[in-house]
């Protein structure tokens, strides 16, 4: 089982989508587009709160 880490190399803001892309072997741009659409559909405020929580909880790759 792979563990989710924020990507150090493939990031735009925090590296969350880059980390998800590395785990799923998917282009992070596709993950970013999906996250953007979900954020617009569900509402911007819940999306931002969820992203900030993930940014705070998910560790950076290479750090223990």
PETA-V683573 format. One record per run of one state. SS is the DSSP state (H for helix, E for strand, L for the rest). FROM is the first residue (numbers start at 1). TO is the last residue. If there is no record, write none. Layout:
BEGIN
SS | FROM | TO
SS | FROM | TO
END
This chain:
BEGIN
L | 1 | 5
E | 6 | 6
L | 7 | 15
H | 16 | 24
L | 25 | 27
H | 28 | 42
L | 43 | 43
H | 44 | 57
L | 58 | 59
E | 60 | 60
L | 61 | 64
END
